[in-house]
Amino acid sequence: VPQQRIYPKFPLSLPIPGAELCPLAVPSSAPPGAASFHAQGTPGVQLWVLSQARSVKLPSSVGRWILGSLPPGSVPALSLLQVRISYFREASGVPVGRAVLYLTCVEVSLDADINRSGAVSRTLLDKASWTWGPDGHGAVLLVNCDRDDPDAEGLDNEDSAVRSYNDLKDMSQLVLRTRGPRAIFAGHRLLLHVDFGDADKIRVFYGGSGEELEKFKHVLGGSKLAYTVRPGRHCHESVFYVEGLAFPDVAFPGLVSLHVTLLESPEKGPLESPIFTDSVVFRVAPWIMTPNTQQPLEVFVCSVDDNEGFVAAVGALAERAQCPLTVCPAPQNRQDRWIQDEVEFGYVQAPHKTFPVVFDSPRDRGLKDFPVRSILGPDFGYVARQAPEGASSLDSFGNLEVSPPVTVQGKEYPLGRILIGSSFPRVGGRRMAKAVRDFLVAQKVQAPVELFSDWLHVGHVDEFLSFVPAPDRKGFRLLLASPSACYQLLREKQEEGYGEAAMFQGLDRVPKPTINEILANEELRKFNDYAQSCISWNRDILKRSLGLAEPDILDIPQLFQGDAAAGAVAFFPDMVAIGAGISRGWDRGWDFPGMGSGLGCPRDGIGAGMSPGWDRGWDVP
């Protein structure tokens, strides 16, 4: 970069991409009587002239430039070596003078995968900014939250060592390119540094010119805010590896900046002064939750003392679907069967790598150790949030769902929207832990929607809603529990002569009310009117927040029992269990075997709105 900074009235500019402009004063070196000039660069030099508010690349059709025609300003250009200026009098073919500018050029460039191609390359895109979308730009960083080394005790990003080459593959590359005379770098210092506020969000490793794992050292991040880079004699590129330490959260928007600065030699003064800085911005990839309308990759189920038949049925289903089955045995789950309440599955994705990440709830019952012991591993990450104020039932992940992709008033949500239950519109009541809500909001890409679930005793949204794939419209249907639809169906069956059909045949120690008794139970009817009003409130929120119309919603016959103080519980298996029943044929507990050929009363109402094939994609409760 030319060290001389001259700002003439009529400049010829020779800037370098990523460097400051360095204009050359053409008139200042012109001999007396000169009226025009001719500029020429040695091979590798590109020149532009600003003439009448437009830039012209040389050589051009203009052989000579009138000195008085050049306005003030400077124009970006490329390159190095020499610029030769020849001056002429009017109508003279013989130069009356010459000037030569000798350029000492230094390249200092910090690059990452800005165009999101999966590899680091040079780009004209702004490296110091970050934009969303398929046409956006900016580097992406993964939280290195898996455990590639089975002998390691914690997550990969919990130590300052590189334990395997697979660990390196989870990281994003940062390439420092340097070119120029060795004396320049010998007399100056090249500093890689991170902003203080970002230091605890990333860790940077460097292995020098070697590829052996033991050569990779932690050089930046944490307590290390800067690292002095010494460019090699024959190597013009230094490759660093960057891992994320934290997901976006309430106090961290997800953006981190890394810089390289060329500092003036301290021999020339008591303090080092910056000459040039290049910067790169990374965004930490968000945790993304997957909807249950996608094809399953693996099924998890808990084995407890009394559910051998259930586990066997799930195993048969998984085998038929050619889907791996993981059974959590009783010693690990400690008789806690509610695995869907303990964990939620999602993933993180960058152009160079994608892997699943399990989100561990603050519920922490019998299954609290299962995610770390049995799910965390190579290319399977882990993240958790705690509830310092104490966990409630609404912190279980049956209260965390996500819709399929939707478009709402022209705004696209290609990854769907997260749904969580809350006490709204009540004053007070239970809410999901603030730490969990803040985490979900901070991921940005699946803007959460709060629903009213505190009317339920357990308080989970999956007790009254679910999604199934559909071949038309939006590609899915929202299933909503509906006491009104159930009462209508029961009245129809009563009119058809099935009023004395009893529920729960074959089950011990439970009441077996008939259809006539259910319809005559005024207290039960009033409570289900209340339940229906709560669901209808949520229906309006879902239509507005997901851009749904009535044809996108299917009403599933369902009854609840309880009281307003204690909350509602399912009168017969609710949406979670019904989902299993639809797709797996598990009739016990809510079919009506006493009705002729085993006609299933509530299932009739479900089947009326569903075509064959819509029962695929249910998750296992």
C-alpha positions as MATLAB code, in Angstrom:
seq = 'VPQQRIYPKFPLSLPIPGAELCPLAVPSSAPPGAASFHAQGTPGVQLWVLSQARSVKLPSSVGRWILGSLPPGSVPALSLLQVRISYFREASGVPVGRAVLYLTCVEVSLDADINRSGAVSRTLLDKASWTWGPDGHGAVLLVNCDRDDPDAEGLDNEDSAVRSYNDLKDMSQLVLRTRGPRAIFAGHRLLLHVDFGDADKIRVFYGGSGEELEKFKHVLGGSKLAYTVRPGRHCHESVFYVEGLAFPDVAFPGLVSLHVTLLESPEKGPLESPIFTDSVVFRVAPWIMTPNTQQPLEVFVCSVDDNEGFVAAVGALAERAQCPLTVCPAPQNRQDRWIQDEVEFGYVQAPHKTFPVVFDSPRDRGLKDFPVRSILGPDFGYVARQAPEGASSLDSFGNLEVSPPVTVQGKEYPLGRILIGSSFPRVGGRRMAKAVRDFLVAQKVQAPVELFSDWLHVGHVDEFLSFVPAPDRKGFRLLLASPSACYQLLREKQEEGYGEAAMFQGLDRVPKPTINEILANEELRKFNDYAQSCISWNRDILKRSLGLAEPDILDIPQLFQGDAAAGAVAFFPDMVAIGAGISRGWDRGWDFPGMGSGLGCPRDGIGAGMSPGWDRGWDVP';
ca = [
       0.000    0.000    0.000;
       1.598    3.349   -0.943;
       2.552    5.173    2.224;
       2.389    8.662    0.612;
      -1.088   10.182    1.002;
      -1.561   13.123   -1.414;
      -4.946   14.721   -2.047;
      -4.542   16.853   -5.183;
      -7.162   18.853   -6.968;
      -7.194   16.495   -9.921;
      -6.270   12.998   -8.739;
      -5.437    9.762  -10.525;
      -6.353    6.963   -8.076;
      -4.614    3.677   -7.411;
      -6.563    2.045   -4.544;
      -6.478   -1.628   -3.568;
      -9.570   -3.701   -2.632;
      -9.812   -3.828    1.137;
      -7.279   -0.996    1.535;
      -7.647    2.726    1.908;
      -7.606    4.890   -1.227;
      -4.259    6.327   -2.249;
      -4.715    9.063   -4.876;
      -1.837   10.143   -7.084;
      -1.534   13.882   -7.792;
      -1.031   14.128  -11.540;
      -0.852   17.932  -11.811;
       1.505   18.311   -8.853;
       4.359   16.659  -10.758;
       3.570   18.175  -14.157;
       6.303   20.386  -15.683;
       5.479   23.978  -16.665;
       3.519   24.209  -19.890;
       2.143   20.679  -19.781;
      -1.462   20.483  -21.003;
      -2.210   16.755  -21.094;
      -0.859   13.463  -19.838;
      -0.744    9.771  -20.646;
      -0.817    7.133  -17.868;
       0.447    3.574  -18.122;
       0.914    0.817  -15.576;
       3.393   -2.033  -15.608;
       1.937   -5.553  -16.025;
      -0.434   -6.356  -13.183;
      -1.390   -2.723  -12.589;
      -4.917   -1.543  -13.395;
      -5.715    2.162  -13.536;
      -8.873    4.228  -13.501;
      -9.205    7.921  -14.211;
     -12.023   10.041  -12.848;
     -13.146   12.318  -15.656;
     -16.279   14.407  -15.609;
     -17.832   12.415  -12.732;
     -17.281    9.060  -14.430;
     -14.510    6.522  -14.005;
     -12.638    5.262  -17.044;
     -10.433    2.205  -16.978;
      -7.079    2.491  -18.728;
      -6.070    1.879  -21.390;
      -9.049    3.477  -23.121;
      -9.931    5.133  -26.428;
      -8.686    8.401  -24.940;
      -4.974    8.570  -25.636;
      -4.230   11.693  -23.631;
      -6.146   13.310  -20.777;
      -6.507   17.072  -20.427;
      -5.194   18.006  -16.981;
      -7.998   20.502  -16.336;
     -10.723   17.887  -17.054;
     -10.183   15.864  -13.885;
     -12.549   16.634  -10.965;
     -11.655   16.160   -7.291;
     -12.183   12.673   -5.836;
     -10.759    9.181   -5.898;
     -11.857    5.949   -7.561;
     -11.339    2.315   -6.377;
      -8.889    0.363   -8.470;
      -6.681   -2.657   -8.186;
      -3.059   -3.304   -7.971;
       0.617   -2.917   -7.586;
       4.140   -2.247   -9.000;
       4.600    1.012  -11.029;
       2.628    3.816  -12.634;
       4.294    5.920  -15.336;
       2.960    9.331  -16.298;
       4.036   11.156  -19.473;
       3.276   14.891  -19.852;
       2.742   16.694  -23.164;
       2.350   20.244  -24.393;
      -0.562   21.033  -26.681;
      -0.204   19.444  -30.159;
       3.131   17.915  -29.136;
       4.001   14.262  -29.630;
       7.144   14.377  -27.544;
       6.843   14.147  -23.757;
       8.104   17.190  -21.908;
       8.381   15.282  -18.663;
       7.806   11.952  -16.958;
       6.869   10.825  -13.451;
       7.071    7.336  -11.976;
       5.255    6.112   -8.874;
       6.800    3.021   -7.293;
       4.253    0.964   -5.328;
       5.057   -1.241   -2.375;
       1.957   -3.407   -2.040;
       0.867   -5.547    0.866;
      -2.174   -7.839    0.944;
      -3.850   -8.520    4.268;
      -7.219  -10.232    3.901;
      -9.434  -12.125    6.337;
     -11.870  -14.469    4.578;
     -14.604  -16.933    5.511;
     -17.448  -18.653    3.699;
     -19.252  -15.367    3.073;
     -21.278  -16.595    0.074;
     -22.314  -19.785    1.942;
     -21.016  -22.203   -0.677;
     -19.452  -24.584    1.842;
     -15.880  -23.401    1.155;
     -13.863  -20.261    1.849;
     -13.306  -18.104   -1.212;
     -12.550  -14.515   -2.112;
     -15.621  -12.371   -2.581;
     -16.670   -8.811   -3.279;
     -19.498   -9.136   -0.729;
     -19.308   -7.098    2.443;
     -17.591   -9.367    4.975;
     -18.415   -7.110    7.890;
     -22.205   -7.433    7.480;
     -24.655  -10.342    7.626;
     -28.043  -10.765    5.912;
     -30.691  -13.508    6.075;
     -32.260  -15.471    3.248;
     -31.249  -17.459    0.174;
     -29.907  -14.289   -1.436;
     -28.196  -13.107    1.730;
     -24.535  -13.299    2.642;
     -22.408  -13.806    5.712;
     -20.482  -16.626    7.351;
     -22.218  -19.172    9.611;
     -20.781  -20.691   12.778;
     -21.970  -23.860   14.529;
     -22.112  -24.317   18.275;
     -19.790  -27.297   18.650;
     -22.154  -29.018   21.080;
     -21.701  -32.665   20.083;
     -19.138  -35.130   21.496;
     -16.969  -36.628   18.759;
     -14.535  -38.259   21.181;
     -16.310  -41.020   23.135;
     -13.682  -40.743   25.864;
     -14.429  -37.069   26.485;
     -16.497  -36.178   29.538;
     -18.412  -33.207   28.158;
     -19.309  -31.418   24.954;
     -16.612  -30.666   22.386;
     -16.805  -26.937   23.064;
     -16.333  -27.368   26.812;
     -12.579  -27.851   26.522;
      -9.811  -25.988   24.699;
      -8.464  -28.968   22.767;
      -9.045  -30.472   19.332;
      -9.526  -34.175   19.983;
     -10.300  -35.491   16.499;
     -10.462  -34.512   12.854;
     -14.229  -34.907   13.079;
     -14.126  -32.170   15.695;
     -12.456  -29.869   13.163;
     -15.183  -30.627   10.608;
     -17.751  -29.117   12.967;
     -15.862  -25.812   12.930;
     -15.896  -22.982   10.395;
     -12.703  -22.024    8.609;
     -11.212  -18.546    8.785;
      -8.445  -17.863    6.251;
      -5.873  -15.099    6.669;
      -4.128  -14.220    3.399;
      -0.921  -12.209    3.445;
       1.346  -11.140    0.581;
       4.125   -8.601    0.361;
       7.820   -8.076    1.058;
       9.072  -10.020    4.047;
      10.589   -6.852    5.445;
       7.135   -5.330    5.815;
       5.916   -8.134    8.070;
       9.231   -8.267    9.905;
       8.895   -4.584   10.776;
       5.192   -4.648   11.568;
       2.920   -6.777   13.707;
      -0.100   -8.706   12.393;
      -2.747   -9.161   15.070;
      -5.834  -11.422   14.973;
      -8.299  -10.223   17.590;
     -11.876  -10.520   18.824;
     -14.153   -7.957   20.442;
     -14.268   -8.250   24.223;
     -18.029   -8.809   24.234;
     -17.717  -11.704   21.767;
     -14.775  -13.480   23.379;
     -16.876  -15.846   25.485;
     -18.993  -16.864   22.467;
     -16.261  -18.405   20.274;
     -13.002  -20.288   20.393;
     -10.378  -20.195   17.613;
      -7.783  -22.913   16.944;
      -4.637  -22.722   14.828;
      -2.329  -25.541   13.754;
       0.304  -23.537   11.901;
       1.499  -25.128    8.686;
       0.973  -28.670    9.980;
      -2.106  -30.885   10.035;
      -1.295  -33.014   13.088;
      -3.954  -32.758   15.810;
      -1.399  -32.074   18.519;
      -0.311  -28.909   16.713;
      -3.728  -27.280   16.984;
      -3.753  -24.805   19.833;
      -6.387  -22.540   21.272;
      -5.280  -19.047   20.203;
      -8.358  -16.828   20.529;
     -11.557  -16.632   22.552;
     -12.301  -16.813   26.244;
      -9.546  -14.955   28.080;
      -7.485  -14.713   24.879;
      -8.469  -11.517   23.079;
      -5.606  -11.297   20.565;
      -3.066  -13.486   18.794;
       0.042  -12.361   16.917;
       0.299  -14.038   13.516;
       3.675  -14.582   11.914;
       3.260  -15.175    8.168;
       5.432  -17.979    6.834;
       8.112  -17.452    4.216;
       6.503  -19.749    1.669;
       2.911  -19.878    2.930;
       0.597  -16.990    2.095;
      -2.471  -18.471    3.812;
      -3.061  -19.233    7.485;
      -6.145  -21.366    8.188;
      -7.887  -20.976   11.537;
     -10.811  -23.047   12.834;
     -13.651  -21.363   14.729;
     -16.208  -23.047   16.987;
     -19.258  -21.540   18.635;
     -19.612  -21.750   22.398;
     -23.113  -20.317   22.876;
     -26.429  -20.280   21.064;
     -28.223  -16.978   20.491;
     -30.035  -15.918   23.643;
     -31.611  -12.911   25.308;
     -28.275  -11.094   25.752;
     -26.584  -12.476   22.647;
     -28.041  -11.788   19.175;
     -25.791  -14.427   17.593;
     -23.341  -12.182   15.713;
     -19.598  -12.287   16.426;
     -16.803  -10.331   14.745;
     -13.185  -11.318   14.142;
     -10.544   -8.857   12.974;
      -6.990   -8.778   11.679;
      -4.983   -5.571   12.085;
      -1.594   -4.569   10.678;
       0.198   -2.515   13.333;
       2.985    0.014   12.854;
       6.344   -1.238   14.102;
       6.961   -0.255   17.729;
      10.536    0.617   16.726;
       9.173    3.766   15.066;
       7.531    5.052   18.213;
       6.558    4.222   21.791;
       3.136    2.877   20.753;
       1.934    0.586   17.995;
      -0.595    2.285   15.765;
      -3.029    0.484   13.432;
      -2.406    0.848    9.710;
      -5.151   -1.377    8.321;
      -7.932   -3.654    9.681;
     -10.023   -6.289    7.923;
     -13.065   -7.863    9.605;
     -15.385  -10.845    9.216;
     -18.780  -11.293   10.866;
     -20.120  -14.753   11.747;
     -23.648  -15.616   12.824;
     -24.046  -18.540   15.204;
     -26.492  -20.974   13.619;
     -29.780  -21.179   15.543;
     -31.266  -24.319   17.039;
     -34.076  -25.353   14.676;
     -36.955  -27.563   15.817;
     -38.408  -30.122   13.409;
     -42.165  -30.659   12.913;
     -43.645  -34.121   13.321;
     -44.879  -34.019    9.713;
     -41.364  -34.883    8.549;
     -40.165  -38.421    7.990;
     -38.814  -39.950   11.220;
     -35.127  -40.876   11.364;
     -35.101  -42.602   14.742;
     -37.717  -43.560   17.366;
     -37.121  -43.284   21.114;
     -39.310  -45.070   23.661;
     -39.080  -45.797   27.394;
     -39.449  -49.263   28.866;
     -41.056  -49.245   32.324;
     -42.594  -51.941   34.484;
     -46.059  -51.997   32.898;
     -45.654  -51.116   29.210;
     -44.139  -54.197   27.562;
     -46.974  -54.309   25.034;
     -46.550  -50.679   24.153;
     -42.791  -51.026   23.583;
     -43.362  -54.128   21.461;
     -45.954  -52.306   19.345;
     -43.638  -49.343   18.816;
     -40.840  -51.751   17.886;
     -43.036  -53.460   15.301;
     -44.031  -50.116   13.838;
     -40.402  -48.941   13.665;
     -39.383  -52.170   11.938;
     -42.167  -51.795    9.412;
     -41.079  -48.213    8.750;
     -37.412  -49.310    8.603;
     -36.648  -46.753   11.274;
     -34.071  -47.392   14.047;
     -35.526  -47.842   17.524;
     -33.772  -46.771   20.732;
     -35.256  -48.156   23.938;
     -34.420  -46.383   27.177;
     -34.440  -49.135   29.822;
     -35.960  -48.762   33.265;
     -32.609  -48.378   35.112;
     -31.893  -45.291   32.969;
     -35.370  -43.755   32.977;
     -36.101  -44.601   36.638;
     -39.749  -45.372   35.772;
     -40.181  -42.078   33.921;
     -41.949  -42.934   30.662;
     -42.582  -39.388   29.397;
     -39.632  -38.997   27.066;
     -41.481  -36.452   24.900;
     -41.743  -34.213   27.964;
     -38.028  -34.493   28.733;
     -36.478  -33.730   25.328;
     -37.193  -32.111   21.979;
     -35.255  -32.797   18.804;
     -33.904  -30.212   16.404;
     -30.742  -29.486   14.456;
     -28.115  -26.900   13.594;
     -26.980  -26.206   10.048;
     -24.153  -24.389    8.298;
     -23.139  -24.650    4.622;
     -20.367  -27.080    5.536;
     -22.128  -29.217    8.174;
     -25.499  -30.201    9.650;
     -26.172  -32.337   12.706;
     -29.112  -32.991   15.074;
     -29.226  -31.396   18.524;
     -31.396  -32.574   21.401;
     -32.904  -29.838   23.590;
     -33.127  -30.976   27.225;
     -35.987  -29.451   29.227;
     -35.668  -28.108   32.787;
     -38.192  -30.789   33.838;
     -35.391  -33.026   35.215;
     -37.249  -36.073   36.495;
     -36.258  -39.694   36.059;
     -35.024  -39.131   32.498;
     -32.801  -36.161   33.359;
     -29.522  -37.995   32.617;
     -30.697  -39.880   29.528;
     -29.983  -37.173   26.905;
     -26.352  -36.791   27.945;
     -25.691  -40.462   28.566;
     -27.445  -41.947   25.561;
     -28.140  -39.274   22.922;
     -25.155  -36.904   23.024;
     -22.387  -38.319   20.828;
     -20.583  -37.922   17.498;
     -22.569  -35.506   15.318;
     -25.440  -35.440   17.826;
     -25.408  -32.282   19.895;
     -26.963  -31.246   23.189;
     -28.353  -28.003   24.597;
     -30.274  -27.329   27.810;
     -31.852  -24.480   29.734;
     -32.666  -24.413   33.438;
     -35.459  -22.729   35.374;
     -33.920  -20.931   38.364;
     -37.370  -19.914   39.536;
     -38.391  -23.585   39.653;
     -39.842  -25.718   36.862;
     -43.576  -26.143   36.369;
     -45.481  -28.626   34.238;
     -45.473  -26.050   31.436;
     -41.675  -26.443   31.199;
     -42.079  -29.999   29.947;
     -41.675  -30.275   26.201;
     -45.100  -31.704   25.579;
     -45.742  -27.972   25.846;
     -43.382  -27.255   22.936;
     -44.486  -27.913   19.360;
     -43.683  -26.454   15.939;
     -45.866  -26.002   12.900;
     -44.928  -27.035    9.374;
     -43.805  -24.211    7.033;
     -46.412  -21.440    6.761;
     -46.928  -18.040    5.138;
     -48.727  -15.382    7.176;
     -49.931  -12.241    5.398;
     -47.120  -12.503    2.889;
     -44.399  -13.242    5.460;
     -42.840  -16.661    5.004;
     -41.862  -18.959    7.849;
     -40.070  -21.703    5.880;
     -39.172  -23.536    9.088;
     -42.597  -23.130   10.700;
     -43.459  -21.358   13.953;
     -42.888  -22.682   17.464;
     -45.986  -23.114   19.664;
     -45.808  -22.970   23.448;
     -48.514  -22.984   26.116;
     -49.058  -20.192   28.607;
     -51.551  -18.779   31.123;
     -52.585  -15.980   28.766;
     -55.248  -14.507   28.793;
     -55.396  -15.237   32.509;
     -53.716  -12.932   35.009;
     -51.096  -14.935   36.868;
     -51.064  -18.678   36.382;
     -48.283  -20.805   34.957;
     -45.922  -19.881   32.137;
     -43.004  -21.648   30.521;
     -39.709  -20.748   32.228;
     -38.305  -17.408   31.090;
     -34.942  -18.979   30.214;
     -36.619  -21.392   27.794;
     -38.867  -18.718   26.267;
     -35.933  -16.345   25.827;
     -33.893  -19.081   24.147;
     -36.667  -19.940   21.689;
     -37.297  -16.301   20.778;
     -33.577  -15.604   20.288;
     -33.259  -18.274   17.580;
     -35.353  -15.913   15.366;
     -36.132  -18.337   12.540;
     -39.252  -19.944   14.111;
     -40.905  -16.953   15.822;
     -42.803  -18.484   18.805;
     -46.552  -18.190   19.327;
     -47.981  -18.370   22.856;
     -51.203  -20.306   23.259;
     -53.533  -20.707   26.245;
     -52.815  -24.090   27.844;
     -53.071  -23.314   31.575;
     -56.727  -24.389   31.506;
     -55.412  -27.955   31.361;
     -54.246  -29.712   34.522;
     -50.948  -30.703   32.898;
     -50.939  -27.653   30.637;
     -49.355  -29.009   27.450;
     -50.301  -27.834   23.976;
     -49.955  -31.367   22.611;
     -53.046  -32.306   24.625;
     -55.293  -30.403   22.230;
     -53.412  -29.950   18.949;
     -51.180  -31.717   16.452;
     -50.284  -31.618   12.756;
     -50.494  -34.295   10.078;
     -49.306  -34.268    6.437;
     -51.899  -33.604    3.729;
     -51.719  -33.937   -0.062;
     -53.297  -30.554   -0.785;
     -53.640  -26.933    0.339;
     -50.727  -26.133    2.672;
     -49.426  -29.692    2.771;
     -50.740  -30.362    6.269;
     -53.799  -30.208    8.495;
     -54.016  -28.850   12.013;
     -55.866  -31.280   14.299;
     -57.709  -29.620   17.166;
     -59.501  -31.396   19.998;
     -63.211  -30.591   19.899;
     -65.726  -31.355   22.686;
     -68.472  -29.943   20.427;
     -67.625  -32.432   17.669;
     -67.588  -35.258   20.215;
     -71.031  -34.418   21.609;
     -72.415  -34.174   18.084;
     -70.972  -37.594   17.268;
     -72.325  -39.146   20.465;
     -75.803  -37.811   19.750;
     -75.650  -39.322   16.258;
     -74.703  -42.719   17.714;
     -77.468  -42.424   20.284;
     -80.001  -41.785   17.519;
     -78.634  -44.828   15.661;
     -79.474  -47.014   18.668;
     -76.088  -47.238   20.356;
     -77.021  -45.302   23.490;
     -76.221  -48.231   25.821;
     -72.759  -48.820   24.306;
     -70.193  -48.503   27.116;
     -66.694  -47.095   26.979;
     -63.479  -48.711   28.238;
     -64.578  -52.323   27.763;
     -61.780  -54.689   28.780;
     -60.172  -52.312   31.254;
     -60.180  -53.023   34.984;
     -60.929  -50.647   37.846;
     -62.319  -47.839   35.687;
     -65.904  -46.635   35.253;
     -67.599  -47.672   32.013;
     -70.151  -44.987   31.216;
     -72.552  -45.454   28.331;
     -73.305  -42.903   25.625;
     -76.685  -42.207   27.291;
     -74.976  -41.544   30.643;
     -72.401  -39.229   29.092;
     -75.055  -37.194   27.303;
     -77.152  -36.996   30.487;
     -74.243  -35.753   32.604;
     -74.962  -31.995   32.776;
     -71.909  -31.209   34.893;
     -69.657  -32.904   32.344;
     -71.401  -31.007   29.566;
     -70.868  -27.622   31.224;
     -67.204  -28.339   31.839;
     -66.717  -29.297   28.192;
     -68.425  -26.075   27.119;
     -65.684  -24.325   29.110;
     -62.987  -26.521   27.498;
     -64.408  -25.772   24.056;
     -64.233  -22.025   24.722;
     -60.556  -22.363   25.655;
     -59.812  -24.338   22.495;
     -61.784  -21.867   20.377;
     -59.646  -19.045   21.768;
     -56.558  -20.948   20.650;
     -58.164  -21.690   17.299;
     -58.370  -17.973   16.546;
     -54.748  -17.424   17.598;
     -53.573  -20.312   15.418;
     -55.514  -19.117   12.373;
     -54.102  -15.624   12.760;
     -50.508  -16.651   13.606;
     -50.167  -19.480   11.086;
     -52.229  -18.016    8.265;
     -54.803  -20.825    8.404;
     -58.368  -20.995    7.131;
     -61.115  -23.331    8.351;
     -60.439  -25.955    5.626;
     -56.901  -26.283    7.080;
     -58.287  -27.443   10.439;
     -59.823  -30.779   11.405;
     -61.904  -31.074   14.569;
     -61.094  -34.233   16.520;
     -63.838  -35.533   18.857;
     -62.552  -35.204   22.422;
     -63.978  -34.822   25.929;
     -62.382  -33.452   29.079;
     -63.234  -33.704   32.760;
     -62.192  -31.865   35.926;
     -62.902  -28.383   37.216;
     -61.688  -24.872   36.485;
     -59.500  -24.752   39.610;
     -57.637  -28.042   39.136;
     -57.665  -27.928   35.338;
     -58.911  -30.261   32.643;
     -57.770  -33.824   31.990;
     -58.753  -36.072   29.125;
     -61.945  -38.046   29.603;
     -60.517  -40.605   27.166;
     -57.035  -40.598   25.540;
     -56.394  -37.120   24.168;
     -54.523  -35.787   21.133;
     -51.185  -37.386   22.034;
     -52.650  -40.864   22.474;
     -55.162  -40.416   19.653;
     -52.221  -39.744   17.339;
     -50.796  -43.093   18.256;
     -54.180  -44.679   17.833;
     -54.782  -43.264   14.369;
     -51.518  -44.418   12.906;
     -51.038  -47.660   14.780;
     -54.449  -49.146   15.304;
     -54.263  -49.143   19.110;
     -57.958  -49.330   19.968;
     -57.867  -50.205   23.617;
     -59.396  -47.700   25.989;
     -61.530  -45.596   23.741;
     -63.097  -47.738   21.006;
     -66.594  -49.107   21.526;
     -66.228  -52.868   21.032;
     -69.832  -53.407   22.172;
     -71.217  -51.742   19.069;
     -71.765  -54.539   16.589;
     -68.614  -55.072   14.566;
     -66.411  -53.023   16.874;
     -67.334  -49.651   15.433;
     -65.060  -46.961   16.938;
     -67.163  -43.967   17.865;
     -64.645  -41.132   18.243;
     -62.532  -42.635   15.497;
     -65.486  -42.345   13.133;
     -65.331  -38.600   13.614;
     -61.615  -38.526   12.902;
     -61.870  -40.726    9.855;
     -64.616  -38.591    8.368;
     -62.174  -35.746    7.906;
     -59.070  -37.693    6.946;
     -58.153  -39.510    3.783;
     -55.884  -42.599    3.710;
     -52.265  -41.720    4.219;
     -52.780  -38.733    6.511;
     -51.932  -40.848    9.520;
     -48.228  -40.873    8.637;
     -45.707  -38.738   10.415;
     -47.013  -38.857   13.979;
     -44.377  -38.742   16.654;
     -44.359  -41.359   19.380;
     -45.713  -40.033   22.686;
];
